[in-house]
Amino acid sequence: MQKPGGFLPSFPRFATQAIHAGQDPEQWSSRAVVPPISMATTFKQEAPGRHAGFDYGRSGNPTRNCLERAVAALDGAKHCLAFSSGLAAVTSIMHLLKAGDHVICMDDVYGGTNEYFREVAAECGLKISFVDCSQTQLLEAAITPETKLVWAETPTNPSLKMIDIEACAHIVHKHGNILLVVDNTFMSPYFQRPLALGADICMYSATKYMNGHSDVLMGLVSVNSEDLHNRLRFLQNCLGTVPSPFDCYLCNRGLKTLQIRMERHFENAMAVAQFLESNPRVEKVNYPGLPSHPQHELAKRQSTGCTGMVAFFIKGTLQHAVTFLKHLKVFTLAESLGGVESLAALPVVMSHAPMPKNDRLALGITDTMIRLSMGLEDKKDLLEDLDQALKAAVSYITLCVCVCV
């Protein structure tokens, strides 16, 4: 793919690291080129209390180690920890805090993250403020002496707002001992490295692009701080939020094609975004790769490319959106994102349904916002599918109106 101009150069040796980091055959007596799946829950000790690196499956696993070392290399991090899901990673990170601590969360975030902060973290004594962190002056104004953590997504889910990670890190860290966490799920380390821009913690729902095949639930967390790594490693073990060895094997395999997958996701998303932006049946398109996106220049300044996610607003009502989704043939109506297959979702009744209605409306998550996750299919097929579904939505509603009259 010929990358659109203006984005940062790709990170060097990315594909080589994705294939080889943590995968050295010399670590296995069999010299297996593909890391084996170690399903053991317990390991023989040389003497009481003396083991060869592993004693119990929750505390450590050889297959998980391979994955964590690979992801650390791709993130440009010293350490990575794997968790049983993205929300397991969120929960473990939040256990770094105590009751009474103040957390600032980006107002436009994944629905599950929003629900966790509102319904779980707040009930456990954490003070939660939802703030538009894309406006750095609002972030700074929200910081109090009790603030201990800032949670950001960029691009955001589902509105695809961009956050200036470097600017946020500067603001957060000048106020002292505050952690900046960046959910990098939509970008993957191929397009964005939050730690290099000043974030303290980079996390992923690896269920999405990192694994990339819609068959694994997993979370990943990367850090450079030894103290943070030790504390999170303790929590990973103590809370038991660990993934299965088989899932680690699958995600590790997915990483090996991450570069070529992300390039194709970007290519397809750009083509779809351009098509939708020029379509008279579409009100608006949100995609940071388009020059029309209000933070397009920021996207180019801090990223090497763009996500495979596109949000758009179909002209009309909820019924137009529902009819459009019903007529899709290549895109599948489903939750989640980042797999090889293209997916479509209606956030207002799917991923962001638990969010209070007034909060959704304030963020622009309306009845006509549709979120697309671009897969790896042929561009022509994706564009033709969107075109016929848009035409069908308008024709169907027009027909219904005529019949009613």
VOPAGU-2260 file (C-alpha; in pm, 1 decimal, decimal comma):
REM VOPAGU-2260
SITE   aa  ch    i         X         Y         Z
SITE  MET   A    0       0,0       0,0       0,0
SITE  GLN   A    1     116,6     352,7     -80,4
SITE  LYS   A    2      59,5     534,4     247,5
SITE  PRO   A    3    -111,9     876,7     220,9
SITE  GLY   A    4     136,0    1159,4     265,4
SITE  GLY   A    5     209,0    1334,7     590,6
SITE  PHE   A    6     201,8    1048,4     838,3
SITE  LEU   A    7     509,9     956,0    1038,2
SITE  PRO   A    8     749,3     699,1     889,7
SITE  SER   A    9     678,3     339,6     990,6
SITE  PHE   A   10     861,4     209,7    1296,2
SITE  PRO   A   11    1178,4      30,1    1182,5
SITE  ARG   A   12    1202,5    -349,9    1189,5
SITE  PHE   A   13     839,4    -385,5    1299,0
SITE  ALA   A   14     758,3    -697,9    1096,0
SITE  THR   A   15    1085,9    -863,7    1194,2
SITE  GLN   A   16    1019,0    -800,9    1563,0
SITE  ALA   A   17     659,4    -921,5    1532,2
SITE  ILE   A   18     784,0   -1250,5    1388,7
SITE  HIS   A   19    1096,4   -1307,7    1598,2
SITE  ALA   A   20    1083,1   -1120,3    1932,3
SITE  GLY   A   21    1034,5   -1368,7    2216,0
SITE  GLN   A   22    1023,4   -1660,6    1971,3
SITE  ASP   A   23    1384,1   -1790,3    1983,6
SITE  PRO   A   24    1376,1   -2169,9    1922,4
SITE  GLU   A   25    1679,8   -2205,6    2149,2
SITE  GLN   A   26    1457,7   -2156,3    2454,8
SITE  TRP   A   27    1296,1   -2496,8    2393,2
SITE  SER   A   28    1472,9   -2832,3    2420,7
SITE  SER   A   29    1285,8   -2935,3    2104,6
SITE  ARG   A   30    1409,9   -2623,9    1917,5
SITE  ALA   A   31    1051,7   -2571,2    1796,0
SITE  VAL   A   32    1028,9   -2279,6    1550,8
SITE  VAL   A   33     670,6   -2211,9    1661,4
SITE  PRO   A   34     645,8   -2161,9    2040,6
SITE  PRO   A   35     464,2   -2461,6    2187,4
SITE  ILE   A   36     140,8   -2432,7    2383,6
SITE  SER   A   37     223,3   -2506,7    2745,6
SITE  MET   A   38    -102,3   -2614,3    2909,1
SITE  ALA   A   39      55,5   -2719,9    3239,5
SITE  THR   A   40     -84,7   -2557,3    3551,6
SITE  THR   A   41     205,3   -2669,7    3771,1
SITE  PHE   A   42     576,1   -2725,8    3718,8
SITE  LYS   A   43     833,4   -2959,6    3874,6
SITE  GLN   A   44    1065,0   -2792,9    4127,3
SITE  GLU   A   45    1434,4   -2876,1    4166,2
SITE  ALA   A   46    1400,6   -2846,4    4543,8
SITE  PRO   A   47    1135,9   -2701,3    4774,3
SITE  GLY   A   48    1089,5   -2338,7    4672,6
SITE  ARG   A   49    1343,5   -2364,5    4389,6
SITE  HIS   A   50    1202,6   -2380,4    4037,8
SITE  ALA   A   51    1321,2   -2317,6    3682,6
SITE  GLY   A   52    1121,3   -1997,8    3631,3
SITE  PHE   A   53     769,5   -2135,4    3661,7
SITE  ASP   A   54     584,3   -2279,9    3959,1
SITE  TYR   A   55     209,4   -2230,1    3895,9
SITE  GLY   A   56      15,9   -2145,6    3579,5
SITE  ARG   A   57    -149,4   -1832,7    3717,2
SITE  SER   A   58     187,6   -1689,6    3820,7
SITE  GLY   A   59     361,9   -1752,1    3491,0
SITE  ASN   A   60     344,9   -1957,6    3172,6
SITE  PRO   A   61     603,4   -2014,4    2895,3
SITE  THR   A   62     355,4   -1947,1    2611,9
SITE  ARG   A   63     234,2   -1628,7    2779,5
SITE  ASN   A   64     595,6   -1517,8    2825,5
SITE  CYS   A   65     655,8   -1542,0    2449,8
SITE  LEU   A   66     354,4   -1322,0    2378,7
SITE  GLU   A   67     442,6   -1064,5    2643,7
SITE  ARG   A   68     800,3   -1032,5    2516,6
SITE  ALA   A   69     679,8    -989,9    2157,9
SITE  VAL   A   70     427,8    -717,8    2244,5
SITE  ALA   A   71     682,4    -532,8    2460,1
SITE  ALA   A   72     914,9    -519,1    2159,5
SITE  LEU   A   73     639,3    -389,4    1930,0
SITE  ASP   A   74     538,6    -120,3    2181,9
SITE  GLY   A   75     900,4     -14,1    2234,9
SITE  ALA   A   76     844,7    -105,9    2600,6
SITE  LYS   A   77    1048,2    -280,8    2866,1
SITE  HIS   A   78     757,7    -492,8    2987,5
SITE  CYS   A   79     420,6    -626,0    2877,0
SITE  LEU   A   80     155,4    -818,0    3069,3
SITE  ALA   A   81    -125,3   -1024,8    2918,7
SITE  PHE   A   82    -473,4   -1039,2    3073,5
SITE  SER   A   83    -784,6   -1246,0    3014,8
SITE  SER   A   84    -970,7    -959,8    2839,9
SITE  GLY   A   85    -948,5    -588,3    2776,7
SITE  LEU   A   86   -1170,9    -517,7    3074,8
SITE  ALA   A   87    -958,5    -750,2    3290,4
SITE  ALA   A   88    -666,7    -524,6    3199,3
SITE  VAL   A   89    -873,8    -215,5    3286,1
SITE  THR   A   90    -973,9    -367,2    3621,4
SITE  SER   A   91    -616,3    -461,8    3707,1
SITE  ILE   A   92    -486,8    -114,6    3624,9
SITE  MET   A   93    -754,4      46,9    3839,9
SITE  HIS   A   94    -645,4    -169,1    4133,9
SITE  LEU   A   95    -332,0      47,2    4140,8
SITE  LEU   A   96    -556,4     309,0    4305,1
SITE  LYS   A   97    -740,1     329,6    4636,9
SITE  ALA   A   98   -1077,1     462,7    4752,0
SITE  GLY   A   99   -1085,3     842,5    4744,3
SITE  ASP   A  100    -850,0     874,1    4447,9
SITE  HIS   A  101    -972,2    1084,1    4156,0
SITE  VAL   A  102    -973,9     951,3    3799,5
SITE  ILE   A  103   -1021,2    1157,3    3484,5
SITE  CYS   A  104   -1159,6     953,4    3195,8
SITE  MET   A  105   -1201,9    1068,8    2839,2
SITE  ASP   A  106   -1573,4    1133,3    2789,5
SITE  ASP   A  107   -1585,7     944,6    2458,8
SITE  VAL   A  108   -1463,1     591,1    2531,5
SITE  TYR   A  109   -1553,6     230,0    2470,4
SITE  GLY   A  110   -1893,6     159,2    2625,3
SITE  GLY   A  111   -1755,9    -116,4    2850,0
SITE  THR   A  112   -1490,8     116,9    2991,1
SITE  ASN   A  113   -1749,8     386,2    3054,8
SITE  GLU   A  114   -1979,7     137,6    3226,8
SITE  TYR   A  115   -1694,2       0,4    3441,9
SITE  PHE   A  116   -1597,8     347,3    3562,5
SITE  ARG   A  117   -1959,0     451,5    3632,0
SITE  GLU   A  118   -2101,2     130,7    3776,9
SITE  VAL   A  119   -1801,1     -42,8    3937,5
SITE  ALA   A  120   -1507,4     190,7    4003,4
SITE  ALA   A  121   -1729,9     469,7    4135,7
SITE  GLU   A  122   -1911,5     223,1    4363,0
SITE  CYS   A  123   -1573,7     115,9    4505,3
SITE  GLY   A  124   -1493,8     469,1    4620,4
SITE  LEU   A  125   -1304,4     612,2    4324,1
SITE  LYS   A  126   -1406,5     960,7    4213,3
SITE  ILE   A  127   -1465,1     961,7    3836,9
SITE  SER   A  128   -1480,2    1267,5    3608,5
SITE  PHE   A  129   -1557,4    1233,8    3238,3
SITE  VAL   A  130   -1372,7    1505,3    3046,9
SITE  ASP   A  131   -1306,5    1582,7    2680,8
SITE  CYS   A  132    -929,9    1531,1    2692,7
SITE  SER   A  133    -897,7    1637,7    2330,0
SITE  GLN   A  134    -935,7    1988,5    2476,6
SITE  THR   A  135    -621,1    2004,4    2688,9
SITE  GLN   A  136    -742,3    2310,0    2880,6
SITE  LEU   A  137   -1039,4    2105,9    3003,6
SITE  LEU   A  138    -808,2    1827,1    3113,3
SITE  GLU   A  139    -588,8    2064,9    3309,3
SITE  ALA   A  140    -890,1    2233,2    3470,9
SITE  ALA   A  141   -1022,6    1894,4    3587,4
SITE  ILE   A  142    -705,2    1793,7    3772,7
SITE  THR   A  143    -730,5    1810,5    4153,0
SITE  PRO   A  144    -486,3    1723,8    4434,8
SITE  GLU   A  145    -662,5    1383,5    4452,3
SITE  THR   A  146    -617,9    1304,4    4082,2
SITE  LYS   A  147    -407,9     990,4    4041,4
SITE  LEU   A  148    -488,0     865,6    3691,1
SITE  VAL   A  149    -600,7     996,6    3351,4
SITE  TRP   A  150    -758,7     746,8    3109,2
SITE  ALA   A  151    -751,1     831,9    2739,2
SITE  GLU   A  152    -842,2     667,3    2410,9
SITE  THR   A  153    -717,2     789,9    2076,4
SITE  PRO   A  154    -887,5     761,3    1838,9
SITE  THR   A  155   -1195,5     736,6    2057,8
SITE  ASN   A  156   -1467,4     475,3    2032,5
SITE  PRO   A  157   -1697,9     535,9    1851,6
SITE  SER   A  158   -1654,2     900,8    1746,6
SITE  LEU   A  159   -1288,3     873,7    1637,6
SITE  LYS   A  160   -1174,3    1188,5    1815,8
SITE  MET   A  161    -798,8    1224,8    1845,5
SITE  ILE   A  162    -613,1    1313,0    2165,7
SITE  ASP   A  163    -271,8    1478,6    2166,5
SITE  ILE   A  164     -87,8    1221,8    2378,2
SITE  GLU   A  165     230,2    1426,7    2414,3
SITE  ALA   A  166      40,4    1739,2    2524,1
SITE  CYS   A  167    -170,3    1540,1    2771,6
SITE  ALA   A  168     140,0    1373,0    2914,0
SITE  HIS   A  169     303,1    1712,5    2966,3
SITE  ILE   A  170      -1,4    1845,2    3152,6
SITE  VAL   A  171     -50,6    1532,3    3360,6
SITE  HIS   A  172     310,3    1490,0    3466,8
SITE  LYS   A  173     369,9    1851,1    3563,4
SITE  HIS   A  174     104,1    1798,9    3831,4
SITE  GLY   A  175     307,8    1529,0    4001,0
SITE  ASN   A  176     237,8    1163,4    4060,1
SITE  ILE   A  177     -44,4    1110,3    3808,7
SITE  LEU   A  178     -51,2     817,7    3567,4
SITE  LEU   A  179    -150,6     862,1    3202,5
SITE  VAL   A  180    -307,7     550,2    3054,7
SITE  VAL   A  181    -373,5     533,0    2680,1
SITE  ASP   A  182    -604,0     271,2    2531,4
SITE  ASN   A  183    -434,2     205,9    2197,0
SITE  THR   A  184    -678,7     -60,4    2078,9
SITE  PHE   A  185    -790,6     122,1    1763,1
SITE  MET   A  186    -436,2     186,2    1638,4
SITE  SER   A  187    -215,5    -105,6    1746,7
SITE  PRO   A  188     158,6     -45,3    1794,6
SITE  TYR   A  189     202,1     -50,4    1417,5
SITE  PHE   A  190      39,4     291,6    1385,9
SITE  GLN   A  191      95,6     448,7    1729,6
SITE  ARG   A  192     327,8     408,9    2030,6
SITE  PRO   A  193     181,7     595,2    2330,2
SITE  LEU   A  194     475,3     522,2    2562,1
SITE  ALA   A  195     713,0     702,6    2326,4
SITE  LEU   A  196     479,3    1004,4    2342,7
SITE  GLY   A  197     485,6    1019,7    2722,9
SITE  ALA   A  198     212,0     780,5    2839,5
SITE  ASP   A  199     288,5     571,7    3148,2
SITE  ILE   A  200      72,1     276,2    3050,8
SITE  CYS   A  201     -36,5     155,2    2706,9
SITE  MET   A  202    -322,9     -94,8    2700,2
SITE  TYR   A  203    -512,4    -290,7    2437,6
SITE  SER   A  204    -813,0    -503,9    2400,7
SITE  ALA   A  205    -608,8    -762,0    2210,7
SITE  THR   A  206    -940,4    -919,2    2112,5
SITE  LYS   A  207    -935,2    -665,2    1831,3
SITE  TYR   A  208    -642,1    -584,9    1598,2
SITE  MET   A  209    -360,9    -745,2    1796,3
SITE  ASN   A  210    -509,9   -1093,8    1761,6
SITE  GLY   A  211    -704,6    -990,2    1454,7
SITE  HIS   A  212    -916,9   -1299,6    1390,3
SITE  SER   A  213   -1220,6   -1260,9    1620,4
SITE  ASP   A  214   -1140,3   -1579,5    1812,0
SITE  VAL   A  215    -960,5   -1461,5    2127,7
SITE  LEU   A  216   -1058,8   -1252,7    2432,2
SITE  MET   A  217    -749,8   -1081,8    2575,1
SITE  GLY   A  218    -603,6    -761,7    2716,2
SITE  LEU   A  219    -244,8    -637,0    2697,4
SITE  VAL   A  220     -62,7    -374,7    2904,6
SITE  SER   A  221     282,4    -231,6    2828,3
SITE  VAL   A  222     497,1     -18,8    3059,6
SITE  ASN   A  223     855,1     103,7    3096,8
SITE  SER   A  224     851,6     167,4    3473,1
SITE  GLU   A  225     993,4    -117,0    3681,8
SITE  ASP   A  226     772,3     -15,3    3973,3
SITE  LEU   A  227     455,8     -18,6    3761,9
SITE  HIS   A  228     555,0    -350,8    3610,8
SITE  ASN   A  229     611,1    -509,6    3951,9
SITE  ARG   A  230     282,1    -378,0    4089,2
SITE  LEU   A  231      84,4    -487,0    3783,9
SITE  ARG   A  232     254,7    -827,7    3780,4
SITE  PHE   A  233     149,6    -874,1    4142,3
SITE  LEU   A  234    -208,8    -772,8    4057,9
SITE  GLN   A  235    -216,7    -997,3    3750,9
SITE  ASN   A  236    -126,5   -1292,8    3973,0
SITE  CYS   A  237    -328,5   -1190,8    4279,0
SITE  LEU   A  238    -648,4   -1108,8    4087,8
SITE  GLY   A  239    -607,6   -1407,3    3860,0
SITE  THR   A  240    -679,1   -1200,0    3548,1
SITE  VAL   A  241    -460,2   -1417,0    3324,3
SITE  PRO   A  242    -534,9   -1550,1    2975,1
SITE  SER   A  243    -523,5   -1915,7    2877,6
SITE  PRO   A  244    -205,1   -2050,8    2714,6
SITE  PHE   A  245    -403,2   -2140,2    2402,9
SITE  ASP   A  246    -529,4   -1783,6    2365,8
SITE  CYS   A  247    -172,1   -1658,9    2412,2
SITE  TYR   A  248     -61,5   -1890,5    2132,9
SITE  LEU   A  249    -335,0   -1760,6    1900,9
SITE  CYS   A  250    -260,5   -1394,3    1975,9
SITE  ASN   A  251     112,1   -1454,5    1932,7
SITE  ARG   A  252      38,5   -1602,9    1591,6
SITE  GLY   A  253    -184,3   -1306,0    1504,6
SITE  LEU   A  254      98,4   -1061,7    1577,5
SITE  LYS   A  255     308,0   -1211,2    1298,7
SITE  THR   A  256      72,4   -1068,6    1036,4
SITE  LEU   A  257     -12,1    -746,3    1224,0
SITE  GLN   A  258     180,6    -519,7     986,7
SITE  ILE   A  259      27,3    -646,9     664,0
SITE  ARG   A  260    -318,9    -659,7     823,0
SITE  MET   A  261    -302,7    -302,7     953,8
SITE  GLU   A  262    -185,8    -175,1     615,6
SITE  ARG   A  263    -486,4    -340,6     447,6
SITE  HIS   A  264    -728,2    -217,6     718,0
SITE  PHE   A  265    -598,5     136,2     658,1
SITE  GLU   A  266    -623,8     105,5     280,2
SITE  ASN   A  267    -981,4     -22,6     294,4
SITE  ALA   A  268   -1087,7     230,8     557,8
SITE  MET   A  269    -951,1     521,0     356,6
SITE  ALA   A  270   -1133,4     404,5      43,7
SITE  VAL   A  271   -1459,2     358,6     236,2
SITE  ALA   A  272   -1427,5     693,5     414,8
SITE  GLN   A  273   -1370,2     874,8      85,4
SITE  PHE   A  274   -1664,6     694,7     -74,2
SITE  LEU   A  275   -1898,4     776,6     213,1
SITE  GLU   A  276   -1787,5    1139,5     230,2
SITE  SER   A  277   -1887,1    1187,7    -133,7
SITE  ASN   A  278   -2217,9    1001,1    -103,4
SITE  PRO   A  279   -2531,6    1220,6     -97,1
SITE  ARG   A  280   -2704,8     973,1     137,8
SITE  VAL   A  281   -2444,2    1036,2     409,3
SITE  GLU   A  282   -2460,2    1333,6     645,1
SITE  LYS   A  283   -2107,1    1321,0     786,2
SITE  VAL   A  284   -1799,9    1096,0     808,8
SITE  ASN   A  285   -1560,3    1072,2    1103,0
SITE  TYR   A  286   -1221,7     935,1     998,4
SITE  PRO   A  287    -886,8    1082,5    1109,6
SITE  GLY   A  288    -728,9     986,3     778,9
SITE  LEU   A  289    -949,9    1234,6     593,0
SITE  PRO   A  290    -835,1    1597,5     559,6
SITE  SER   A  291   -1187,5    1698,8     667,1
SITE  HIS   A  292   -1135,6    1546,7    1013,1
SITE  PRO   A  293   -1079,3    1834,6    1259,5
SITE  GLN   A  294    -771,9    1660,9    1404,4
SITE  HIS   A  295    -627,0    1526,0    1081,8
SITE  GLU   A  296    -301,1    1716,2    1134,0
SITE  LEU   A  297    -267,1    1570,1    1485,0
SITE  ALA   A  298    -324,1    1222,2    1344,5
SITE  LYS   A  299     -38,7    1273,6    1099,7
SITE  ARG   A  300     184,7    1420,9    1369,3
SITE  GLN   A  301     162,2    1134,7    1618,7
SITE  SER   A  302      78,3     829,4    1405,8
SITE  THR   A  303     234,0     630,7    1122,7
SITE  GLY   A  304    -106,3     559,7     971,7
SITE  CYS   A  305    -472,2     529,6    1057,1
SITE  THR   A  306    -715,4     281,2    1206,1
SITE  GLY   A  307    -950,6      59,1    1009,5
SITE  MET   A  308   -1248,7     210,7    1195,0
SITE  VAL   A  309   -1486,3     456,1    1028,6
SITE  ALA   A  310   -1791,1     625,2    1182,8
SITE  PHE   A  311   -2055,5     792,9     968,2
SITE  PHE   A  312   -2403,2     941,6    1000,5
SITE  ILE   A  313   -2662,8     825,6     751,9
SITE  LYS   A  314   -2916,2    1088,2     646,5
SITE  GLY   A  315   -3258,4    1031,0     796,9
SITE  THR   A  316   -3370,1     854,9    1113,7
SITE  LEU   A  317   -3304,4     544,9    1321,1
SITE  GLN   A  318   -3515,2     350,2    1072,7
SITE  HIS   A  319   -3281,8     450,1     788,8
SITE  ALA   A  320   -2983,6     325,3     990,3
SITE  VAL   A  321   -3153,7      -3,0    1079,4
SITE  THR   A  322   -3265,2     -60,4     720,4
SITE  PHE   A  323   -2913,7      10,1     592,1
SITE  LEU   A  324   -2767,5    -244,4     834,7
SITE  LYS   A  325   -3026,4    -507,4     740,4
SITE  HIS   A  326   -2935,2    -481,6     372,6
SITE  LEU   A  327   -2559,0    -529,3     414,1
SITE  LYS   A  328   -2425,8    -848,5     254,4
SITE  VAL   A  329   -2046,8    -838,0     291,9
SITE  PHE   A  330   -2038,1    -644,6     618,6
SITE  THR   A  331   -2170,5    -841,2     917,2
SITE  LEU   A  332   -2388,3    -674,2    1180,3
SITE  ALA   A  333   -2197,2    -758,7    1498,4
SITE  GLU   A  334   -2022,3    -623,7    1806,3
SITE  SER   A  335   -1643,2    -589,9    1828,4
SITE  LEU   A  336   -1391,0    -487,6    1563,2
SITE  GLY   A  337   -1042,7    -539,3    1427,3
SITE  GLY   A  338   -1090,0    -880,8    1267,7
SITE  VAL   A  339   -1027,4    -994,3     911,4
SITE  GLU   A  340   -1399,7    -966,5     836,8
SITE  SER   A  341   -1575,9    -632,0     798,1
SITE  LEU   A  342   -1831,5    -551,1    1067,9
SITE  ALA   A  343   -2100,2    -288,3    1110,7
SITE  ALA   A  344   -2261,0    -169,1    1433,9
SITE  LEU   A  345   -2516,6      78,8    1561,9
SITE  PRO   A  346   -2349,5     210,4    1881,7
SITE  VAL   A  347   -2666,4     370,0    2022,2
SITE  VAL   A  348   -2825,0      26,3    2074,3
SITE  MET   A  349   -2512,9    -192,1    2078,3
SITE  SER   A  350   -2169,6    -102,4    2220,8
SITE  HIS   A  351   -2282,5     220,8    2390,7
SITE  ALA   A  352   -2636,8     125,6    2491,3
SITE  PRO   A  353   -2547,4     114,1    2866,3
SITE  MET   A  354   -2437,6     478,8    2856,9
SITE  PRO   A  355   -2697,3     731,1    2980,9
SITE  LYS   A  356   -2891,1     875,2    2685,8
SITE  ASN   A  357   -2804,1    1238,2    2762,7
SITE  ASP   A  358   -2434,2    1148,8    2777,2
SITE  ARG   A  359   -2459,1     971,1    2442,1
SITE  LEU   A  360   -2629,8    1266,8    2278,5
SITE  ALA   A  361   -2373,4    1509,4    2421,7
SITE  LEU   A  362   -2102,1    1302,2    2251,3
SITE  GLY   A  363   -2287,1    1292,7    1920,9
SITE  ILE   A  364   -2371,3     922,3    1947,8
SITE  THR   A  365   -2707,8     950,7    1778,3
SITE  ASP   A  366   -2957,3     711,1    1623,2
SITE  THR   A  367   -2798,4     758,7    1280,8
SITE  MET   A  368   -2431,7     701,6    1375,2
SITE  ILE   A  369   -2299,9     379,6    1222,0
SITE  ARG   A  370   -1959,1     234,3    1310,9
SITE  LEU   A  371   -1772,9      27,8    1054,7
SITE  SER   A  372   -1476,2    -200,1    1118,0
SITE  MET   A  373   -1299,3    -255,6     790,3
SITE  GLY   A  374   -1177,6    -608,6     726,7
SITE  LEU   A  375    -939,3    -739,5     464,5
SITE  GLU   A  376   -1186,8    -804,5     183,5
SITE  ASP   A  377   -1148,9    -657,3    -163,5
SITE  LYS   A  378   -1217,5    -283,1    -165,7
SITE  LYS   A  379   -1453,0    -311,5    -460,2
SITE  ASP   A  380   -1676,9    -556,0    -274,7
SITE  LEU   A  381   -1691,6    -335,3      34,7
SITE  LEU   A  382   -1778,2     -22,4    -163,7
SITE  GLU   A  383   -2045,2    -200,4    -368,7
SITE  ASP   A  384   -2199,4    -343,7     -52,1
SITE  LEU   A  385   -2218,3      -3,2     115,4
SITE  ASP   A  386   -2357,7     155,2    -198,8
SITE  GLN   A  387   -2642,5     -94,6    -240,9
SITE  ALA   A  388   -2729,6     -82,4     130,0
SITE  LEU   A  389   -2745,3     298,8     128,3
SITE  LYS   A  390   -2969,4     293,8    -177,9
SITE  ALA   A  391   -3187,9      25,3     -21,8
SITE  ALA   A  392   -3230,1     225,4     299,0
SITE  VAL   A  393   -3353,0     532,0     112,4
SITE  SER   A  394   -3573,6     329,9    -126,3
SITE  TYR   A  395   -3730,2     126,8     153,6
SITE  ILE   A  396   -3821,1     430,5     362,0
SITE  THR   A  397   -3955,6     612,1      55,4
SITE  LEU   A  398   -4168,5     308,5     -30,5
SITE  CYS   A  399   -4304,5     288,9     323,6
SITE  VAL   A  400   -4399,0     656,6     316,4
SITE  CYS   A  401   -4578,6     615,9     -16,7
SITE  VAL   A  402   -4772,3     311,4     106,0
SITE  CYS   A  403   -4874,7     495,2     424,2
SITE  VAL   A  404   -4996,2     794,3     220,9
